[in-house]
Amino acid sequence: MKSLLKHLVIALSIAATAQIAHAQQLGDVKAGLEYADAVCAECHAVKKGERVSPHERAPAFELVANARGMSEMALRVWFQSPHPSMPNLMLKEKTSDDLIAYIMSLKQNRRSKSGL
């Protein structure tokens, strides 16, 4: 039993370390907000709590973050794909990382939503 507990603790420690490292690799949330505020806010509601965008077809960033299946990878693909209603984004990797980190920071904790 002690061996099982030891392995469980090790596995949880590794998983937690990997998640922290992954979060650190995403980018700078503050820089992402600054970019969003300067560039994206013309069409999108970019701040937490904002639900209505200036452009009716542009989704609020908080809604994007909380869309089913939204992930860092989904945002990367979105940014690299042309869309008729959006300008062709030519983001530097750091800017993209920062913007993705910011958008993902708006994701609500699913447990808090369900009351668990």
N, C-alpha and C positions, 0 to 999 in steps of 0.2 A: 504494500500500500504506500509506503514511504517513497518507493521508487517511482510509482505512478504519479504521486504528488510532485516529486522533484521534476519529472519530465514535463508535467503540465505547467509548472512555474517557468521552466526554461522556455517552453514553446510560447507562452504568453509574453514573456520578456522579449523574445525575438520578434514576435508580431508587433508589439508596441514600439520597439525600436525601428522596425521597418516603416510603420505608419508615420512616426515622427520624421524620419529621413525623407519619406515621400512628400509630406506636407512642406518640408523645408525646400524641396526641389521645385515646388510649384511656382514660386515667385513671391514678389513683395505685394501684399494685399494693399498697403497704403499707396504704393506707386500705381497699382492697378486702378484704384479708385480715382486717383488724380488724372490718369489717362482717360478713364471713362467719363469723368466730369468735364474734361476739356474737349473730348472728341465725340464721344458716343451720346452724351446727354442732349444733343441737338434733336435726336430722334427717339432715344430710349429713356425711360425712367431708370436711373442707374443706382439710386440710393435705397438702402434698406427701408422698407415701409412704403415706398412709392409704388403704386400699382398701375397708374395711368401714365402712359408715355405721351410726349408731345406729338409724335406721329402715330396715328391710330393703328397702323399695321406693324409697328415696332414693339415687340414684347418688352415688358419691364424685366430688368435683370433678375430681380428676385423671383419672378415667375419662371424665367429660364432656369435659374439655379435649382428650383424645386420641381421642374418637369420630370416626369417618370423617366428613369434611365439616364438622366443627365450625369455626365462624368467629365473628367479632364479630357479624355480622348474624344468624346463627342464634341466638345467645344473646339478642340484642335481641328477636327475634320470640318466643322462648320466654318471656322475662320479661313480655312484653305479652299473652300468651295465657293464658286461665284453664285450670287443670288441677285435676281433682277431688281429687287426692292432695296438692295444695300449697295453701298459703294464697294469697289473691289479692294479688299483689305490687303495691304502689303505691310504686315507687322513684322518688326524685328523679333527674333526669338525671345529676348528678354521682355519686350513689351507684351508679347503674346502670353508668356508665362505669368507676368504680373496681372494682366487682365483676367486670365483664367483663374488665378488664385483669388482675385477679388470676387468674381462671380461665384465661385465655389464657396467662398466665405459666407455668402448669403443663403446657403442651403440650410434649411431648418432641420434640426435633429428630429428624426422620425419618431423617436421614443417620446419626446416632449409633446409632439402633436397628438399621439394616441393616448397620452396620459399614463404611460408605463414608467 
